[in-house]
Amino acid sequence: MSSLVEQKDSILEAFKCQGSGNCCRCPGYVYVTDQELENMAKILDMNPADFRQQYTKTRSGWTLVSDPRFRPACFLNDQQRCKVYDARPKACRSYPDWPSIWKDDASVIHESTLCPGLKQAIDVHVS
């Protein structure tokens, strides 16, 4: 049987977000482009300058909306849903297709314990 990493494309094709919000709480850095910032500001009915001041930080010339110490729960509301889901940045839209997750089967399995959508895609695909 092939490894999970070798089955990555098929697993990702079967992936459907379950809305747990767990990916929003994992330690990491969420960088945003100016366009993504504007899109998120619009969703929150804010002007981009106010959004930038309230929700972003600059690190090494890059704009971020979350890191392990700055807004670690990002845009999660009380129901653990993302308030800017329809305008979420590329880093969020591409989850779980992150190189750190697919470096080996152990990483994929660990991530599937945190992400019910990934676990379901693996279970459906390898069953």
Secondary structure, 3 states (H helix, E strand, C coil): CCCCHHHHHHHHHHCCCCCCCHHHHCCCCEEECHHHHHHHHHHCCCCHHHHHHHHCEEECCEEEEECCCCCCCCCECCCCCECCHHHCCHHHHCCCCCCCCCCCHHHHHHHHHHCHHHHHHHHHHHC
